[in-house]
């Protein structure tokens, strides 16, 4: 099943841009919570 996701170029772009973000490990949970709140406000 994962091989199908890796072959599809659209799914691959979404996976690389949203799911496998190269974020540093020292970002606090409050920053993550604030970014999620900002995303909800935009939507």
Order of alpha helices (4+ residues) and beta strands (2+ residues): alpha-alpha-alpha
